[in-house]
């Protein structure tokens, strides 16, 4: 684990600790929604990506730390977990926004190559983080593992076979995690979107339509609601797709 660059003061120990995996536009939306409501640990492959998301939280009056972790490496993720527990004594939620996208012309050899390329980021990181954090989330007052998925799982096209299949595999793993959470206060949450767009992108392209896209502000609100709701079943799936 590498930390630094953006860290807020100690603050209240009563705040839940939420780990946000992925500091892209979705991760930033989630961080903004949870600013002031949780102590955030913002994770990405590099500090250059993680720091701006954590800094925005701090500037909004929240508490955040930027961290670089190789999420495909179970040992590295386990060490990171131990560091967080050692520092804060708790982990209340893990929000998974890691992956990537690739598309092909049809179901062909290129699609196989794309599957192999997407597998570590989309599926492997769900596996390592769910395994590493499961016990900590079970021990939390109402631990939450939240994965952002794609509606293409239910209706894949010829050109996104690899991406849809990888997301489907990740969903299956998170569903199994929900089964493991039964009988505990923890919950496994799957949040489906077609694609994401943030307010800055809309402002930069005022004439463009984004049919079915989910604004990252709405994603953040939805994730914050799941993280804060103590009454969820062990497995929850939410579809944020709209016609707007």
Backbone torsions as a table, in degrees:
resi	resn	phi	psi	omega
1	UNK	NA	136.2	173.4
2	UNK	-118.6	126.0	179.4
3	UNK	-123.5	165.8	176.8
4	UNK	132.6	176.9	174.3
5	UNK	85.2	-38.6	177.8
6	UNK	-151.1	107.3	177.6
7	UNK	-144.8	136.6	-177.2
8	UNK	-97.4	166.7	178.5
9	UNK	-60.6	165.6	-174.0
10	UNK	-55.3	-50.4	175.4
11	UNK	67.9	-166.6	-175.8
12	UNK	-73.5	134.9	176.7
13	UNK	-77.7	-8.5	-178.7
14	UNK	-81.0	-14.5	180.0
15	UNK	-67.6	138.4	173.7
16	UNK	-65.4	150.5	178.7
17	UNK	-100.9	119.0	-177.7
18	UNK	-119.1	125.9	178.1
19	UNK	-99.3	120.5	179.8
20	UNK	-105.0	112.9	-177.1
21	UNK	-94.6	104.8	-177.9
22	UNK	111.5	118.6	-175.3
23	UNK	-111.4	28.2	173.5
24	UNK	-75.6	-160.5	-175.0
25	UNK	-64.1	-35.2	177.5
26	UNK	-67.0	-45.1	178.2
27	UNK	-61.6	-39.6	178.8
28	UNK	-65.7	-37.2	177.1
29	UNK	-63.6	-41.7	178.2
30	UNK	-65.8	-43.9	179.3
31	UNK	-60.2	-44.0	-179.8
32	UNK	-61.4	-39.4	-179.0
33	UNK	-68.8	-30.5	-176.5
34	UNK	-97.0	-2.7	179.6
35	UNK	-58.3	125.8	-178.8
36	UNK	86.1	-14.4	179.7
37	UNK	-102.2	-16.5	-176.7
38	UNK	-152.8	159.0	169.9
39	UNK	-88.7	117.3	-170.9
40	UNK	-101.8	138.2	170.6
41	UNK	-116.6	109.5	-173.1
42	UNK	-98.1	120.9	-172.1
43	UNK	-115.7	135.8	169.1
44	UNK	-150.2	178.8	-178.9
45	UNK	-68.6	-30.1	-178.6
46	UNK	-131.6	153.6	176.8
47	UNK	-66.5	-30.0	-179.3
48	UNK	-59.2	-31.8	178.8
49	UNK	-87.7	-39.3	-175.4
50	UNK	-71.9	-37.4	-173.0
51	UNK	-61.1	-46.9	-178.8
52	UNK	-58.7	-37.6	179.5
53	UNK	-66.4	-43.1	178.7
54	UNK	-67.5	-39.9	-179.9
55	UNK	-61.5	-40.1	179.2
56	UNK	-62.0	-37.9	178.0
57	UNK	-64.1	-45.6	-178.9
58	UNK	-63.9	-41.6	179.3
59	UNK	-65.4	-24.5	177.2
60	UNK	-86.1	3.1	178.6
61	UNK	94.3	7.2	-179.9
62	UNK	-95.0	-173.5	-178.6
63	UNK	-120.7	128.9	-176.7
64	UNK	-156.7	156.9	176.3
65	UNK	-137.4	139.3	177.1
66	UNK	-97.0	136.5	-176.1
67	UNK	-140.1	142.2	173.0
68	UNK	-109.4	124.8	-178.9
69	UNK	-141.1	141.5	171.1
70	UNK	-82.5	97.0	-173.2
71	UNK	-75.2	-7.1	175.8
72	UNK	-85.2	-7.3	-175.7
73	UNK	-107.3	110.6	-177.1
74	UNK	-60.0	-39.6	179.9
75	UNK	-63.1	-42.4	179.3
76	UNK	-65.7	-40.5	179.2
77	UNK	-66.5	-38.9	179.4
78	UNK	-65.6	-40.0	176.3
79	UNK	-64.0	-42.4	176.7
80	UNK	-59.2	-46.1	177.2
81	UNK	-56.4	-47.0	-179.5
82	UNK	-62.7	-36.8	177.9
83	UNK	-64.5	-42.9	179.7
84	UNK	-65.7	-44.1	178.8
85	UNK	-64.1	-38.7	177.9
86	UNK	-65.7	-33.4	-177.8
87	UNK	-82.6	-42.0	-172.3
88	UNK	-115.1	-16.5	176.9
89	UNK	79.5	2.9	-177.4
90	UNK	-163.2	155.7	170.0
91	UNK	-138.0	116.1	-174.0
92	UNK	-98.3	-26.4	-178.6
93	UNK	-158.2	148.4	173.7
94	UNK	-127.0	124.8	-178.7
95	UNK	-114.5	116.6	-173.5
96	UNK	-98.5	113.4	177.0
97	UNK	-128.5	36.1	-176.3
98	UNK	-100.3	147.9	175.6
99	UNK	165.6	-107.6	-172.4
100	UNK	133.3	168.2	179.5
101	UNK	-140.9	139.9	170.9
102	UNK	-142.2	145.6	178.8
103	UNK	-132.2	152.9	179.8
104	UNK	-125.0	178.0	179.5
105	UNK	-72.6	-40.1	-179.1
106	UNK	-159.7	-170.4	177.7
107	UNK	-80.4	98.5	-173.6
108	UNK	-145.8	-168.8	-178.9
109	UNK	-61.9	-34.7	178.1
110	UNK	-62.5	-36.7	178.7
111	UNK	-62.8	-36.3	177.0
112	UNK	-65.0	-43.7	177.9
113	UNK	-61.0	-40.2	179.5
114	UNK	-67.1	-39.2	175.4
115	UNK	-56.9	-46.8	-179.4
116	UNK	-64.3	-34.5	179.2
117	UNK	-74.1	-36.4	-177.1
118	UNK	-80.5	-24.8	-172.8
119	UNK	-55.4	-48.4	-178.3
120	UNK	-61.5	-43.3	-175.9
121	UNK	-73.6	-42.4	-175.5
122	UNK	-84.1	-47.7	-175.8
123	UNK	-93.9	-46.5	-176.2
124	UNK	-59.2	-40.1	-178.5
125	UNK	-72.5	-29.1	172.3
126	UNK	-65.7	-41.9	-179.6
127	UNK	-63.9	-51.6	-176.8
128	UNK	-62.8	-43.3	-175.0
129	UNK	-74.6	-36.2	178.3
130	UNK	-67.8	-40.1	178.2
131	UNK	-66.9	-45.3	-176.7
132	UNK	-67.4	-36.6	-172.8
133	UNK	-100.0	-4.2	-174.0
134	UNK	-55.7	-50.1	-176.4
135	UNK	-67.1	-37.4	178.4
136	UNK	-65.0	-39.7	179.3
137	UNK	-69.2	-35.8	177.1
138	UNK	-65.4	-32.7	-179.3
139	UNK	-79.6	-15.3	-179.0
140	UNK	-73.4	160.5	178.4
141	UNK	-55.1	-43.2	169.7
142	UNK	-152.3	79.8	-177.6
143	UNK	-64.1	147.7	-178.9
144	UNK	-135.7	129.7	168.6
145	UNK	-111.1	117.1	-175.0
146	UNK	-117.4	123.8	177.4
147	UNK	-114.9	133.1	174.5
148	UNK	-92.4	122.0	-177.8
149	UNK	-118.3	-172.1	-176.9
150	UNK	-122.7	143.0	176.5
151	UNK	-68.1	-12.0	177.4
152	UNK	-66.4	-15.4	176.7
153	UNK	-57.2	-41.7	-177.2
154	UNK	-80.3	-22.6	-177.4
155	UNK	-144.0	68.5	-179.1
156	UNK	-69.1	148.1	175.0
157	UNK	-99.0	171.0	179.2
158	UNK	-62.7	-27.2	-174.8
159	UNK	-91.1	-8.9	179.5
160	UNK	-123.8	34.8	-178.4
161	UNK	-57.5	-44.2	-176.7
162	UNK	-65.6	-47.9	-177.8
163	UNK	-64.5	-47.7	-179.0
164	UNK	-63.4	-39.6	179.7
165	UNK	-66.8	-38.9	178.9
166	UNK	-66.1	-43.7	177.6
167	UNK	-63.7	-38.1	178.1
168	UNK	-62.6	-42.0	178.3
169	UNK	-63.8	-41.7	178.6
170	UNK	-64.5	-40.7	177.3
171	UNK	-60.5	-43.5	-179.8
172	UNK	-59.9	-40.7	179.6
173	UNK	-64.8	-42.0	-179.0
174	UNK	-69.3	-33.0	174.0
175	UNK	-63.7	-40.9	177.3
176	UNK	-64.1	-36.9	175.5
177	UNK	-61.2	-39.6	176.2
178	UNK	-59.8	-39.9	176.5
179	UNK	-62.7	-37.1	178.2
180	UNK	-68.0	-25.3	-179.4
181	UNK	-82.4	-10.5	-177.3
182	UNK	-58.8	136.5	-178.2
183	UNK	87.9	1.1	177.7
184	UNK	-123.1	170.0	176.9
185	UNK	-77.6	-5.1	-175.9
186	UNK	-78.5	158.0	179.1
187	UNK	-141.9	147.0	176.5
188	UNK	-107.6	123.7	-171.3
189	UNK	-122.3	131.9	177.1
190	UNK	-114.9	123.4	-179.0
191	UNK	-115.8	117.7	-175.0
192	UNK	-100.5	135.3	173.8
193	UNK	-135.4	157.2	171.9
194	UNK	-77.8	-49.1	177.8
195	UNK	-165.8	167.0	-177.6
196	UNK	-114.5	148.7	173.4
197	UNK	-142.2	141.6	-179.9
198	UNK	-108.5	164.9	-178.1
199	UNK	-57.8	-35.6	-179.8
200	UNK	-64.2	-39.1	179.0
201	UNK	-67.2	-40.9	177.1
202	UNK	-61.7	-42.6	-178.6
203	UNK	-66.0	-34.3	-179.6
204	UNK	-77.1	-18.5	-178.9
205	UNK	-132.1	65.2	-171.9
206	UNK	-63.8	-21.1	-178.3
207	UNK	-93.4	-7.2	-178.0
208	UNK	-85.9	141.1	176.1
209	UNK	-98.2	148.0	179.5
210	UNK	-127.1	68.6	-174.9
211	UNK	-63.2	125.3	177.6
212	UNK	81.6	-7.2	179.8
213	UNK	-70.8	152.8	175.1
214	UNK	-105.9	126.7	176.2
215	UNK	-69.0	140.7	-177.5
216	UNK	-63.5	-24.6	174.6
217	UNK	-64.1	-43.0	178.8
218	UNK	-68.2	-38.2	175.9
219	UNK	-59.7	-46.2	-179.7
220	UNK	-59.7	-43.5	179.0
221	UNK	-61.6	-43.6	-179.6
222	UNK	-63.9	-45.3	-179.8
223	UNK	-65.4	-42.3	178.0
224	UNK	-59.5	-38.8	178.0
225	UNK	-63.1	-41.1	178.5
226	UNK	-66.7	-41.3	-179.1
227	UNK	-64.6	-36.5	-173.8
228	UNK	-91.4	-14.8	-177.0
229	UNK	-81.1	116.2	-178.2
230	UNK	-85.3	2.7	-170.3
231	UNK	-108.7	11.5	-173.9
232	UNK	-71.0	152.1	168.6
233	UNK	-69.3	169.9	-177.1
234	UNK	-64.2	-24.6	177.5
235	UNK	-135.2	127.3	-179.3
236	UNK	-132.6	137.5	174.0
237	UNK	-127.5	128.3	-178.1
238	UNK	-122.8	133.9	177.8
239	UNK	-108.9	116.5	-178.6
240	UNK	-95.7	9.1	-178.9
241	UNK	-64.5	134.2	175.5
242	UNK	-129.4	169.5	178.8
243	UNK	-92.4	2.9	-176.5
244	UNK	-75.4	NA	NA
